[in-house]
Each structure stands twice: as C-alpha cells, then as structure tokens.
Amino acid sequence: MDFELPPDDDPRRLAVRAWLAAHPSPTPEELQDAGYVVPHWPRPWGIGADPMHHLLVDQELAAAGVDRPDNPIGIGWAGPTLLAAGTPEQQQRWLPPLLTGREFWCQLFSEPEAGSDLASLRTTAVRDGDEWVITGSKLWSSYADHSDFGILLARTDPDAPKHKGISYFVLPMATPGVEVRSIVEMSATSADPPPGSHGRHFNECFFDGARIPGDHLVGAPGDGWKLATLTLANERVSLSTGGVLWSMGPTTDELLDLVRARGGVADPVRRQQVARVHTEAFVLRLLGLRILTASLKGEAPGPEVSIQKALADDHGQHVLALAADLAGLDALLTSWGPLGAPAEQPWGTWYWGGLFSRALTIGGGTSEVQRNIIGERLLGLPR
C-alpha cells in the first residue's frame, strides 16, 4: 500500500474535523455512534474505513486530544470475535456497551496447566437445561477483578480430541460461583491497583458450578479453538500497538522526545541504541499497516501477527532498558524518568514499565510460541 499520508485538505480529514467541531468533547456514545471507536469495522459499528482512512481518523482524534473508550480486551479481542461469530442478538446486546467502555471485559483462557499449550485446558462447561454449568479455574486474567464480562474457553466434550472439544462463552463476572483472587506481581508497588486503573493486571479465577444462560455460547459447541485462534490473533495485534507495554505505558516517541529535549546523547553506543529503537518502531508501524490492510480486505489475522508480537515484545524491552540506562542510578527510584525527567503518573510510568517489561515476552503467547508459529506456518519448517 501507499504509505504517504494524504494532504491536510483531504475530504476524509475535513469530515472528521467538521464532526469534531460539532462535538468538541465527544462522549463515548457519540464516538461510537459516529463509528470512530473502530473505524475499520463495518457499519453500524464503524465506518468501513480502509487503512488510510483509519489512520486519518486516528490522527485527527489525536490532534484534537480526543481519547477513545478504554476497554482493551473488550474492543481489541472480544469485539472482533463477536463480530465474526456472534448472533445478531449477541452483537446488539454486547457490542454497544463494549465499544463505549461502559461494560469492561477480561479474558479467561489460560490455566495453571494450560498456558502456552492452551488446548490442554481443563475447565468444563456442562449443559443443564437452558444453562451451562462452569467448573474449573483460570490464571493471569487481567482486570478480572473489575470486569463486567469475560470471554471464556471451556471444554464441552471431554471425549473429543483436545482441540475439538472446546467451546467459547461470554461469562458475566458477577455470576454466583465465580471467585476472583488478585495476584500481586513485582511491578506492583502496593497492595492496591494504581489510581485510574481497571483493577489488577493479573488475577486467578475460580468457577464452582457457575451457571450462565445457554445463549452465552458464541458459535457452535466445539467451535472454541477456532474462535480462540481468532481472538488470540487479534490479541497479538492489540498487544503490539500503542504504548510499548502492550498498548500501555510510555511510547517510543515519548522516549525519543525526551532525548531530543535534553540535547541528545553524545556516547556513540547510546546513540546506536537510540537509533535501534527508532528503527524498530518504524518497522513495527509499517508491519501494523500491512496487517491492518489484510484485515480490511476481509482476511483473518494470520501468522504474520506472530512476527509483529515477537518484534514488539523485544522492542518494548529495548525501549525500557534504554530508558533505564539513560536514567543511570535514578532508575533505582520509583519516580525515575529517562535523563532525569520526573515521572508524571502516580506510580512512575518508567519505573513500573521497567519492571513490567520482563513480562512482555511471556504473556499473550511466549516468544518461543511465536517463533514456532513463524517457523511452521510461514517458513514451512517441521514441528
């Protein structure tokens, strides 16, 4: 595709600006009604934008200081799966409040014995009349302690091959029999989640005969693995964009801006490190556009997203390691920033990010899993 951005007077830009002039402080509902939360989705949810149109909408919203609703798992992972496989009734029920962020979502996939080998999951869903009875446990469920709904994988046919007997559900987190226990990881500096967050980043969930309605099954029984593959592909796209910590925290541009504002770096080794993260960020942006282009052509996310995630995870660690090097001994403080820049967010964005960055190559599919996918599905290597 052509990566040269259209001029300032492009009609698509002017249309977004006109809308923003009429809605200078848009509510989440107004953004959703305009199709600007997910511009690339078909109407009525988006505007069916092609990649360039999508980028123009992003640019104009950013220039106006307008943020989209914050619901990363709902909008980035659950939403595309419901769009692809949900019934019209399910889409009408869950997509509008999902897109506005009024109902927050989490993911209930990994288990203590089924992380990288997700198909080995043991949580079961048994049909009982008009309900499904859920029994088992999940691990590493981000924001489950503050979520309204979770996307759940459970085994519905214990006699089928492990990839065939799994089904995909929407689980209301307030269901009796659901218990959420928080996990405090090393990047947490207190027993409480950070101000303004949606809860703890990691949790474990237990299901003791939790009953959900029969119509909370997405797709057909046994479709779970196929739908999980779609969700995980979208997850890996989502985790590879925005801030370098899975769309959270600082961005590469923020680091480079700090370096420029303080006159750059004189040491040639440091300059090479700065050049490397700049180059990595540029390549990731182009790769993201390629994946978005394929998506907008109707192609499901493929193994190429494993390349993006593997690169993005390494990149995030490179950015935070460089920031720590530039901070020197100040990196030992909870308020550190690169080149002595004070951290602005409550926990210290850079300090927290430096600790959390170690998880990037583990969560959402380990780097080893991503490289296996690349080797087998793209390069044709044996398992």
Secondary structure, DSSP 4 states (H G I P E B T S, - for coil): ---SPPPTT-HHHHHHHHHHHH-SS--HHHHHHHT-SSTTSPTTTS----HHHHHHHHHHHHHTTPPPP--HHIIIIIHHHHHHH--HHHHHHHHHHHHHTSS-EEEE--BTTBSSSGGG---EEEEETTEEEEEEEEE--TTGGG-SEEEEEEES-TTS-TTTSEEEEEEETTSTTEEEEEE--TT--SSSPPTT-SS-SEEEEEEEEEEEEGGGEESSTT-HHHHHHHHHHHHHHHTTSSBTBTBBS--HHHHHHHHHHTT----HHHHHHHHHHHHHHHHHHHHHHHHHHHHHTTPPP-THHHHHHHHHHHHHHHHHHHHHHHHGGGGGSTT--GGGPPP-STT-HHHHHHHHGGGTTTTTS-HHHHHHHIIIIIS----
